[in-house]
Amino acid sequence: MISNYGYYKAQADRPLFEGKGGVTRYLHLGKKGSKKHKEWAARIARRNAIAFITSAVLELSKLEEEEIAAIN
């Protein structure tokens, strides 16, 4: 009998995570739905939301500057 297991890990471009052998690029999160997996999924969702909001603020700021320049 062959079983499939879903196992998740976080991966960085450079070593960021503390591992057994020192700093590593990978952080093992366990199976989907595990506490660690849920925590990291929430962190990633927050990071993406912050990035979206920051991008929107910068775009609005740029539009405001263009509008002020057009008025003057």
N, CA, C and O atoms as a CHARMM CRD file, in Angstrom:
* protein
*
  288
    1    1 MET  N      0.83200  -1.17000   0.00000 PROA 1      0.00000
    2    1 MET  CA     0.00000   0.00000   0.00000 PROA 1      0.00000
    3    1 MET  C      0.88500   1.24300   0.00000 PROA 1      0.00000
    4    1 MET  O      1.79200   1.36500   0.82300 PROA 1      0.00000
    5    2 ILE  N      0.61900   2.16400  -0.92400 PROA 2      0.00000
    6    2 ILE  CA     1.37900   3.41100  -1.01900 PROA 2      0.00000
    7    2 ILE  C      0.53000   4.54100  -0.45100 PROA 2      0.00000
    8    2 ILE  O     -0.63800   4.69200  -0.80900 PROA 2      0.00000
    9    3 SER  N      1.11900   5.32400   0.42600 PROA 3      0.00000
   10    3 SER  CA     0.41900   6.46700   1.01900 PROA 3      0.00000
   11    3 SER  C      1.14000   7.74900   0.63800 PROA 3      0.00000
   12    3 SER  O      2.36800   7.79100   0.56500 PROA 3      0.00000
   13    4 ASN  N      0.36900   8.77700   0.40000 PROA 4      0.00000
   14    4 ASN  CA     0.93900  10.09800   0.12800 PROA 4      0.00000
   15    4 ASN  C      0.78500  10.96000   1.36300 PROA 4      0.00000
   16    4 ASN  O     -0.26700  10.97400   2.00100 PROA 4      0.00000
   17    5 TYR  N      1.84100  11.67300   1.69200 PROA 5      0.00000
   18    5 TYR  CA     1.81700  12.57000   2.82900 PROA 5      0.00000
   19    5 TYR  C      2.15800  13.97200   2.35000 PROA 5      0.00000
   20    5 TYR  O      3.12500  14.15800   1.61100 PROA 5      0.00000
   21    6 GLY  N      1.37800  14.95300   2.76300 PROA 6      0.00000
   22    6 GLY  CA     1.67900  16.34500   2.46000 PROA 6      0.00000
   23    6 GLY  C      2.52300  16.91300   3.58100 PROA 6      0.00000
   24    6 GLY  O      2.09700  16.91900   4.73600 PROA 6      0.00000
   25    7 TYR  N      3.70700  17.38600   3.25800 PROA 7      0.00000
   26    7 TYR  CA     4.61800  17.91000   4.26200 PROA 7      0.00000
   27    7 TYR  C      5.11100  19.25900   3.77200 PROA 7      0.00000
   28    7 TYR  O      5.54100  19.37200   2.62500 PROA 7      0.00000
   29    8 TYR  N      5.06200  20.27000   4.59900 PROA 8      0.00000
   30    8 TYR  CA     5.38000  21.62100   4.18100 PROA 8      0.00000
   31    8 TYR  C      6.66800  22.12400   4.81500 PROA 8      0.00000
   32    8 TYR  O      7.04700  21.71900   5.91400 PROA 8      0.00000
   33    9 LYS  N      7.33200  23.02400   4.08300 PROA 9      0.00000
   34    9 LYS  CA     8.52000  23.68500   4.60900 PROA 9      0.00000
   35    9 LYS  C      8.56400  25.10400   4.06900 PROA 9      0.00000
   36    9 LYS  O      8.06700  25.39000   2.98000 PROA 9      0.00000
   37   10 ALA  N      9.17300  25.98900   4.85700 PROA 10     0.00000
   38   10 ALA  CA     9.43000  27.35600   4.41200 PROA 10     0.00000
   39   10 ALA  C     10.84300  27.36200   3.84700 PROA 10     0.00000
   40   10 ALA  O     11.73600  26.70100   4.37700 PROA 10     0.00000
   41   11 GLN  N     11.03900  28.10800   2.77700 PROA 11     0.00000
   42   11 GLN  CA    12.35100  28.15900   2.13800 PROA 11     0.00000
   43   11 GLN  C     12.72200  29.62100   1.89900 PROA 11     0.00000
   44   11 GLN  O     11.90200  30.40100   1.41400 PROA 11     0.00000
   45   12 ALA  N     13.95600  29.99000   2.23900 PROA 12     0.00000
   46   12 ALA  CA    14.44700  31.35300   2.07200 PROA 12     0.00000
   47   12 ALA  C     15.57100  31.37200   1.03900 PROA 12     0.00000
   48   12 ALA  O     16.15500  30.33700   0.71900 PROA 12     0.00000
   49   13 ASP  N     15.86100  32.56000   0.52600 PROA 13     0.00000
   50   13 ASP  CA    16.95800  32.72000  -0.43500 PROA 13     0.00000
   51   13 ASP  C     18.32400  32.57100   0.22500 PROA 13     0.00000
   52   13 ASP  O     19.29800  32.16800  -0.41000 PROA 13     0.00000
   53   14 ARG  N     18.37500  32.90200   1.49900 PROA 14     0.00000
   54   14 ARG  CA    19.62800  32.80000   2.24400 PROA 14     0.00000
   55   14 ARG  C     19.32500  32.15300   3.59800 PROA 14     0.00000
   56   14 ARG  O     18.16900  32.13800   4.02100 PROA 14     0.00000
   57   15 PRO  N     20.32200  31.62800   4.27100 PROA 15     0.00000
   58   15 PRO  CA    20.07600  30.98500   5.56800 PROA 15     0.00000
   59   15 PRO  C     19.49100  31.95700   6.59100 PROA 15     0.00000
   60   15 PRO  O     20.10500  32.97400   6.91200 PROA 15     0.00000
   61   16 LEU  N     18.29900  31.63600   7.10200 PROA 16     0.00000
   62   16 LEU  CA    17.60800  32.47500   8.07700 PROA 16     0.00000
   63   16 LEU  C     17.16800  31.71900   9.31500 PROA 16     0.00000
   64   16 LEU  O     17.07700  32.29800  10.39800 PROA 16     0.00000
   65   17 PHE  N     16.89700  30.44800   9.16900 PROA 17     0.00000
   66   17 PHE  CA    16.26200  29.66300  10.21800 PROA 17     0.00000
   67   17 PHE  C     17.28900  28.86700  11.01300 PROA 17     0.00000
   68   17 PHE  O     18.27000  28.36300  10.46600 PROA 17     0.00000
   69   18 GLU  N     17.04400  28.76800  12.31000 PROA 18     0.00000
   70   18 GLU  CA    17.90300  27.95900  13.16900 PROA 18     0.00000
   71   18 GLU  C     17.53600  26.48800  13.00600 PROA 18     0.00000
   72   18 GLU  O     16.37900  26.10300  13.17500 PROA 18     0.00000
   73   19 GLY  N     18.52300  25.68000  12.67900 PROA 19     0.00000
   74   19 GLY  CA    18.31000  24.24700  12.53500 PROA 19     0.00000
   75   19 GLY  C     19.21300  23.48300  13.48200 PROA 19     0.00000
   76   19 GLY  O     19.97200  24.07700  14.24900 PROA 19     0.00000
   77   20 LYS  N     19.13000  22.18600  13.42600 PROA 20     0.00000
   78   20 LYS  CA    19.95300  21.34800  14.30300 PROA 20     0.00000
   79   20 LYS  C     21.44000  21.52500  14.02200 PROA 20     0.00000
   80   20 LYS  O     22.25900  21.47600  14.93900 PROA 20     0.00000
   81   21 GLY  N     21.79000  21.73100  12.74700 PROA 21     0.00000
   82   21 GLY  CA    23.19200  21.88200  12.37200 PROA 21     0.00000
   83   21 GLY  C     23.61400  23.32800  12.21600 PROA 21     0.00000
   84   21 GLY  O     24.65800  23.59300  11.61900 PROA 21     0.00000
   85   22 GLY  N     22.84700  24.27000  12.72600 PROA 22     0.00000
   86   22 GLY  CA    23.16500  25.68900  12.58700 PROA 22     0.00000
   87   22 GLY  C     22.09000  26.39600  11.78400 PROA 22     0.00000
   88   22 GLY  O     20.93800  25.96400  11.75800 PROA 22     0.00000
   89   23 VAL  N     22.47000  27.48500  11.12900 PROA 23     0.00000
   90   23 VAL  CA    21.51700  28.27500  10.36200 PROA 23     0.00000
   91   23 VAL  C     21.28800  27.60600   9.01000 PROA 23     0.00000
   92   23 VAL  O     22.23100  27.13900   8.37100 PROA 23     0.00000
   93   24 THR  N     20.03100  27.56400   8.58200 PROA 24     0.00000
   94   24 THR  CA    19.66800  26.87500   7.35100 PROA 24     0.00000
   95   24 THR  C     18.67000  27.70300   6.53900 PROA 24     0.00000
   96   24 THR  O     18.08000  28.65000   7.06000 PROA 24     0.00000
   97   25 ARG  N     18.48300  27.35400   5.28500 PROA 25     0.00000
   98   25 ARG  CA    17.52700  28.02400   4.41000 PROA 25     0.00000
   99   25 ARG  C     16.12600  27.44300   4.55800 PROA 25     0.00000
  100   25 ARG  O     15.17100  28.02600   4.04400 PROA 25     0.00000
  101   26 TYR  N     15.97700  26.33500   5.23000 PROA 26     0.00000
  102   26 TYR  CA    14.69600  25.62800   5.29300 PROA 26     0.00000
  103   26 TYR  C     14.17400  25.53800   6.71500 PROA 26     0.00000
  104   26 TYR  O     14.93400  25.35900   7.66600 PROA 26     0.00000
  105   27 LEU  N     12.85700  25.66700   6.83900 PROA 27     0.00000
  106   27 LEU  CA    12.19200  25.47200   8.12500 PROA 27     0.00000
  107   27 LEU  C     11.06500  24.47800   7.89800 PROA 27     0.00000
  108   27 LEU  O     10.13800  24.75600   7.13800 PROA 27     0.00000
  109   28 HSD  N     11.13300  23.34100   8.53700 PROA 28     0.00000
  110   28 HSD  CA    10.12300  22.30500   8.35900 PROA 28     0.00000
  111   28 HSD  C      8.88600  22.64100   9.18300 PROA 28     0.00000
  112   28 HSD  O      8.97500  22.88900  10.38500 PROA 28     0.00000
  113   29 LEU  N      7.72700  22.64700   8.51700 PROA 29     0.00000
  114   29 LEU  CA     6.47700  23.07400   9.14200 PROA 29     0.00000
  115   29 LEU  C      5.53700  21.92800   9.48100 PROA 29     0.00000
  116   29 LEU  O      4.54000  22.13300  10.17300 PROA 29     0.00000
  117   30 GLY  N      5.83200  20.75300   9.01700 PROA 30     0.00000
  118   30 GLY  CA     4.97100  19.60900   9.30600 PROA 30     0.00000
  119   30 GLY  C      3.84700  19.46400   8.29900 PROA 30     0.00000
  120   30 GLY  O      3.88600  20.04800   7.21600 PROA 30     0.00000
  121   31 LYS  N      2.84500  18.67800   8.66900 PROA 31     0.00000
  122   31 LYS  CA     1.71100  18.41900   7.78100 PROA 31     0.00000
  123   31 LYS  C      0.79800  19.62700   7.70600 PROA 31     0.00000
  124   31 LYS  O      0.77000  20.46200   8.60900 PROA 31     0.00000
  125   32 LYS  N      0.04700  19.70500   6.60700 PROA 32     0.00000
  126   32 LYS  CA    -0.93300  20.77100   6.43700 PROA 32     0.00000
  127   32 LYS  C     -1.93200  20.70300   7.57900 PROA 32     0.00000
  128   32 LYS  O     -2.46800  19.64100   7.89500 PROA 32     0.00000
  129   33 GLY  N     -2.17400  21.86100   8.19300 PROA 33     0.00000
  130   33 GLY  CA    -3.11100  21.91100   9.30300 PROA 33     0.00000
  131   33 GLY  C     -2.46000  21.79100  10.66400 PROA 33     0.00000
  132   33 GLY  O     -3.12100  21.98700  11.68400 PROA 33     0.00000
  133   34 SER  N     -1.16000  21.46700  10.69900 PROA 34     0.00000
  134   34 SER  CA    -0.48300  21.39100  11.99600 PROA 34     0.00000
  135   34 SER  C     -0.38400  22.79600  12.58900 PROA 34     0.00000
  136   34 SER  O     -0.52500  23.78500  11.87000 PROA 34     0.00000
  137   35 LYS  N     -0.14900  22.88400  13.85800 PROA 35     0.00000
  138   35 LYS  CA    -0.06400  24.17800  14.53400 PROA 35     0.00000
  139   35 LYS  C      1.01400  25.04800  13.90200 PROA 35     0.00000
  140   35 LYS  O      0.78100  26.22500  13.62700 PROA 35     0.00000
  141   36 LYS  N      2.17800  24.48400  13.67400 PROA 36     0.00000
  142   36 LYS  CA     3.29200  25.23600  13.09600 PROA 36     0.00000
  143   36 LYS  C      2.95400  25.69500  11.67400 PROA 36     0.00000
  144   36 LYS  O      3.26300  26.82700  11.30000 PROA 36     0.00000
  145   37 HSD  N      2.33200  24.83700  10.89100 PROA 37     0.00000
  146   37 HSD  CA     1.94800  25.19500   9.52700 PROA 37     0.00000
  147   37 HSD  C      0.93800  26.33700   9.53700 PROA 37     0.00000
  148   37 HSD  O      1.06400  27.27900   8.75400 PROA 37     0.00000
  149   38 LYS  N     -0.06500  26.26400  10.41700 PROA 38     0.00000
  150   38 LYS  CA    -1.08000  27.31600  10.51100 PROA 38     0.00000
  151   38 LYS  C     -0.46100  28.64500  10.93100 PROA 38     0.00000
  152   38 LYS  O     -0.81200  29.69400  10.39000 PROA 38     0.00000
  153   39 GLU  N      0.46000  28.60400  11.89800 PROA 39     0.00000
  154   39 GLU  CA     1.11800  29.83100  12.35600 PROA 39     0.00000
  155   39 GLU  C      1.88300  30.49900  11.22100 PROA 39     0.00000
  156   39 GLU  O      1.80600  31.71500  11.04500 PROA 39     0.00000
  157   40 TRP  N      2.62000  29.70300  10.45500 PROA 40     0.00000
  158   40 TRP  CA     3.40400  30.27500   9.35600 PROA 40     0.00000
  159   40 TRP  C      2.51400  30.72700   8.21000 PROA 40     0.00000
  160   40 TRP  O      2.83000  31.71800   7.55100 PROA 40     0.00000
  161   41 ALA  N      1.42500  30.04200   7.95500 PROA 41     0.00000
  162   41 ALA  CA     0.48900  30.48300   6.91800 PROA 41     0.00000
  163   41 ALA  C     -0.10000  31.84100   7.29900 PROA 41     0.00000
  164   41 ALA  O     -0.27900  32.70300   6.43900 PROA 41     0.00000
  165   42 ALA  N     -0.40000  32.03300   8.58200 PROA 42     0.00000
  166   42 ALA  CA    -0.92200  33.31500   9.06100 PROA 42     0.00000
  167   42 ALA  C      0.13500  34.40700   8.93600 PROA 42     0.00000
  168   42 ALA  O     -0.18200  35.53400   8.55700 PROA 42     0.00000
  169   43 ARG  N      1.38500  34.08500   9.25100 PROA 43     0.00000
  170   43 ARG  CA     2.47700  35.05900   9.10600 PROA 43     0.00000
  171   43 ARG  C      2.62400  35.50700   7.65700 PROA 43     0.00000
  172   43 ARG  O      2.78400  36.69400   7.37400 PROA 43     0.00000
  173   44 ILE  N      2.56700  34.55200   6.75700 PROA 44     0.00000
  174   44 ILE  CA     2.70300  34.86400   5.32800 PROA 44     0.00000
  175   44 ILE  C      1.52900  35.70200   4.85000 PROA 44     0.00000
  176   44 ILE  O      1.71400  36.63700   4.07100 PROA 44     0.00000
  177   45 ALA  N      0.32300  35.38100   5.30500 PROA 45     0.00000
  178   45 ALA  CA    -0.86300  36.15700   4.92700 PROA 45     0.00000
  179   45 ALA  C     -0.73800  37.59400   5.42900 PROA 45     0.00000
  180   45 ALA  O     -1.06500  38.53500   4.70600 PROA 45     0.00000
  181   46 ARG  N     -0.26200  37.76700   6.67800 PROA 46     0.00000
  182   46 ARG  CA    -0.06500  39.12000   7.21600 PROA 46     0.00000
  183   46 ARG  C      0.98600  39.87600   6.41900 PROA 46     0.00000
  184   46 ARG  O      0.80100  41.05300   6.10700 PROA 46     0.00000
  185   47 ARG  N      2.08400  39.21200   6.08700 PROA 47     0.00000
  186   47 ARG  CA     3.14600  39.84500   5.30300 PROA 47     0.00000
  187   47 ARG  C      2.61900  40.29500   3.95000 PROA 47     0.00000
  188   47 ARG  O      2.92000  41.40400   3.50800 PROA 47     0.00000
  189   48 ASN  N      1.84100  39.45400   3.29200 PROA 48     0.00000
  190   48 ASN  CA     1.28700  39.80000   1.98400 PROA 48     0.00000
  191   48 ASN  C      0.29200  40.95000   2.08700 PROA 48     0.00000
  192   48 ASN  O      0.25600  41.81600   1.21300 PROA 48     0.00000
  193   49 ALA  N     -0.51300  40.96700   3.14400 PROA 49     0.00000
  194   49 ALA  CA    -1.46400  42.06000   3.34400 PROA 49     0.00000
  195   49 ALA  C     -0.72800  43.37800   3.56800 PROA 49     0.00000
  196   49 ALA  O     -1.11400  44.40800   3.01500 PROA 49     0.00000
  197   50 ILE  N      0.32000  43.34800   4.36800 PROA 50     0.00000
  198   50 ILE  CA     1.11400  44.55300   4.61800 PROA 50     0.00000
  199   50 ILE  C      1.76600  45.03700   3.32800 PROA 50     0.00000
  200   50 ILE  O      1.77900  46.23700   3.05500 PROA 50     0.00000
  201   51 ALA  N      2.30100  44.12400   2.53900 PROA 51     0.00000
  202   51 ALA  CA     2.92100  44.49800   1.26100 PROA 51     0.00000
  203   51 ALA  C      1.89400  45.12700   0.32100 PROA 51     0.00000
  204   51 ALA  O      2.20400  46.10100  -0.36400 PROA 51     0.00000
  205   52 PHE  N      0.68300  44.58700   0.28100 PROA 52     0.00000
  206   52 PHE  CA    -0.37600  45.13600  -0.56600 PROA 52     0.00000
  207   52 PHE  C     -0.75800  46.54100  -0.11500 PROA 52     0.00000
  208   52 PHE  O     -0.88100  47.45100  -0.93600 PROA 52     0.00000
  209   53 ILE  N     -0.94500  46.71400   1.18700 PROA 53     0.00000
  210   53 ILE  CA    -1.31800  48.02200   1.72400 PROA 53     0.00000
  211   53 ILE  C     -0.20300  49.04100   1.47600 PROA 53     0.00000
  212   53 ILE  O     -0.48400  50.17500   1.08600 PROA 53     0.00000
  213   54 THR  N      1.03300  48.66000   1.69300 PROA 54     0.00000
  214   54 THR  CA     2.16800  49.55000   1.44800 PROA 54     0.00000
  215   54 THR  C      2.22200  49.97500  -0.00700 PROA 54     0.00000
  216   54 THR  O      2.44100  51.14800  -0.31100 PROA 54     0.00000
  217   55 SER  N      2.02300  49.02300  -0.90700 PROA 55     0.00000
  218   55 SER  CA     2.01700  49.33400  -2.33300 PROA 55     0.00000
  219   55 SER  C      0.88900  50.30100  -2.68300 PROA 55     0.00000
  220   55 SER  O      1.09200  51.23400  -3.46000 PROA 55     0.00000
  221   56 ALA  N     -0.28900  50.08600  -2.12100 PROA 56     0.00000
  222   56 ALA  CA    -1.43200  50.96600  -2.37900 PROA 56     0.00000
  223   56 ALA  C     -1.17000  52.37200  -1.85900 PROA 56     0.00000
  224   56 ALA  O     -1.50600  53.34900  -2.52700 PROA 56     0.00000
  225   57 VAL  N     -0.57500  52.48600  -0.68100 PROA 57     0.00000
  226   57 VAL  CA    -0.25900  53.79900  -0.10700 PROA 57     0.00000
  227   57 VAL  C      0.74500  54.52500  -0.99100 PROA 57     0.00000
  228   57 VAL  O      0.58600  55.71900  -1.24500 PROA 57     0.00000
  229   58 LEU  N      1.76100  53.84000  -1.45700 PROA 58     0.00000
  230   58 LEU  CA     2.75500  54.46100  -2.33000 PROA 58     0.00000
  231   58 LEU  C      2.12200  54.92800  -3.64000 PROA 58     0.00000
  232   58 LEU  O      2.43700  56.01200  -4.13100 PROA 58     0.00000
  233   59 GLU  N      1.24300  54.12200  -4.19700 PROA 59     0.00000
  234   59 GLU  CA     0.56700  54.48500  -5.43800 PROA 59     0.00000
  235   59 GLU  C     -0.32300  55.70400  -5.22600 PROA 59     0.00000
  236   59 GLU  O     -0.32000  56.61500  -6.05300 PROA 59     0.00000
  237   60 LEU  N     -1.08300  55.73900  -4.13600 PROA 60     0.00000
  238   60 LEU  CA    -1.92500  56.89200  -3.83600 PROA 60     0.00000
  239   60 LEU  C     -1.08300  58.14800  -3.60700 PROA 60     0.00000
  240   60 LEU  O     -1.46300  59.23800  -4.03300 PROA 60     0.00000
  241   61 SER  N      0.03500  57.99800  -2.94800 PROA 61     0.00000
  242   61 SER  CA     0.93600  59.12600  -2.71100 PROA 61     0.00000
  243   61 SER  C      1.45300  59.68100  -4.03400 PROA 61     0.00000
  244   61 SER  O      1.51400  60.89500  -4.22900 PROA 61     0.00000
  245   62 LYS  N      1.82500  58.77800  -4.94000 PROA 62     0.00000
  246   62 LYS  CA     2.30800  59.19000  -6.25100 PROA 62     0.00000
  247   62 LYS  C      1.20500  59.92900  -7.02000 PROA 62     0.00000
  248   62 LYS  O      1.46600  60.96100  -7.63700 PROA 62     0.00000
  249   63 LEU  N     -0.01100  59.40900  -6.98500 PROA 63     0.00000
  250   63 LEU  CA    -1.13400  60.06000  -7.66200 PROA 63     0.00000
  251   63 LEU  C     -1.42200  61.43300  -7.06000 PROA 63     0.00000
  252   63 LEU  O     -1.73800  62.37600  -7.78500 PROA 63     0.00000
  253   64 GLU  N     -1.31500  61.54700  -5.74500 PROA 64     0.00000
  254   64 GLU  CA    -1.54000  62.82200  -5.07500 PROA 64     0.00000
  255   64 GLU  C     -0.49700  63.84800  -5.50700 PROA 64     0.00000
  256   64 GLU  O     -0.82400  65.00200  -5.78100 PROA 64     0.00000
  257   65 GLU  N      0.77300  63.41000  -5.56500 PROA 65     0.00000
  258   65 GLU  CA     1.83700  64.30900  -6.01600 PROA 65     0.00000
  259   65 GLU  C      1.59700  64.78200  -7.44300 PROA 65     0.00000
  260   65 GLU  O      1.80000  65.95600  -7.75100 PROA 65     0.00000
  261   66 GLU  N      1.16500  63.87200  -8.32000 PROA 66     0.00000
  262   66 GLU  CA     0.87400  64.23400  -9.70700 PROA 66     0.00000
  263   66 GLU  C     -0.28000  65.22700  -9.78300 PROA 66     0.00000
  264   66 GLU  O     -0.25000  66.15800 -10.58700 PROA 66     0.00000
  265   67 GLU  N     -1.29000  65.02800  -8.95100 PROA 67     0.00000
  266   67 GLU  CA    -2.45000  65.92600  -8.93700 PROA 67     0.00000
  267   67 GLU  C     -2.05600  67.31900  -8.45300 PROA 67     0.00000
  268   67 GLU  O     -2.48700  68.32300  -9.02000 PROA 67     0.00000
  269   68 ILE  N     -1.23300  67.37600  -7.40100 PROA 68     0.00000
  270   68 ILE  CA    -0.76700  68.66800  -6.88800 PROA 68     0.00000
  271   68 ILE  C      0.07600  69.37600  -7.93500 PROA 68     0.00000
  272   68 ILE  O     -0.05400  70.58600  -8.12300 PROA 68     0.00000
  273   69 ALA  N      0.94700  68.62600  -8.62600 PROA 69     0.00000
  274   69 ALA  CA     1.78600  69.22000  -9.67100 PROA 69     0.00000
  275   69 ALA  C      0.92300  69.74100 -10.81700 PROA 69     0.00000
  276   69 ALA  O      1.24700  70.78000 -11.39400 PROA 69     0.00000
  277   70 ALA  N     -0.15200  69.06100 -11.16100 PROA 70     0.00000
  278   70 ALA  CA    -1.03400  69.48700 -12.24900 PROA 70     0.00000
  279   70 ALA  C     -1.80300  70.75400 -11.86900 PROA 70     0.00000
  280   70 ALA  O     -2.07900  71.59000 -12.73000 PROA 70     0.00000
  281   71 ILE  N     -2.14700  70.90000 -10.59900 PROA 71     0.00000
  282   71 ILE  CA    -2.86900  72.07600 -10.13300 PROA 71     0.00000
  283   71 ILE  C     -1.96000  73.29900 -10.14700 PROA 71     0.00000
  284   71 ILE  O     -2.38900  74.39800 -10.50100 PROA 71     0.00000
  285   72 ASN  N     -0.71900  73.10500  -9.76600 PROA 72     0.00000
  286   72 ASN  CA     0.24300  74.21300  -9.70300 PROA 72     0.00000
  287   72 ASN  C      0.76200  74.42800 -11.08400 PROA 72     0.00000
  288   72 ASN  O      1.59300  75.31100 -11.30000 PROA 72     0.00000
